[in-house]
């Protein structure tokens, strides 16, 4: 006769828990991690070759790649900066996209202002929280996103756009980035030349074909000490715009420059410039509004040698 095993509870020795069976064996839902991905989040996936993919999370959906499908449910509840695997076991890094990532992948109407220029506009334009900013034109909304971030909830951004199709694209892109159209943003379909002089602003950004044409309107609306930033693509535009600022006589001496972005390859001892770079995109020009009736001292320039 076979002897049955005898179960003995020894003090201080833990016993194995009973394994759940049936419905109770279903894995428990993933615990919520602070800052974890949630339904509706925009997530940027980076594959091993550095290629970027952007998805908006929906329960039960899948994102299909050349390396298999990725389940949205695998991302929902996962912490930012984690790795998710496709059905082909390819790992993808998952982050929320930065503003620069969003701008470079957004739908475009007009050409976008690249992040390297947007950063300089915000920095050299000294655009900060609580300021009133006037922008023309809105384009695809790339710069508008940077301006709205810079002024914060206490500031305002007013954007003029002549073309309705561009305005629609800008509205969609800004709404997508902020999760809705911000209440402190006014998008006006029309010409900045129609802006009322009594709606005073602290900063003005001009991204348009002939910025010199609206200088009288800008001078009337910009407060003394306010900064005007121009964004022009060609040398002839730059020359015409700068001379128009000087001729108007209500601005400080214009400062013009361009920025070139050259990435570097840095792996071990192989450190060298990348073969491709973001070179000329446009010229930036800044000037400040003088007080009414002020005449600035004539700028002394080095005499030209004959």
Secondary structure by P-SEA (a helix, b strand, c coil): ccccbbbbbcccccccccccccccccccccccccccccccbbbbbbcccbbbbbbbbbccbbbbcccbbbbccccccccccbbbbccccbbbbbbcccaaaaaaacccccccccaaaaaaaaaaaccccbbbbbbcccccaaaaaaaaaaacccbbbbbbbccaaaaaaaaaaaaaaaccccccbbbbccccccccccccccbbbbbccccccaaaaaaacccccbbbbbbbccaaaaaaaaaaaaaaccccccccbbbbbbbbbbcccccccccccccccbbbbbbbbccccccccccccccccc
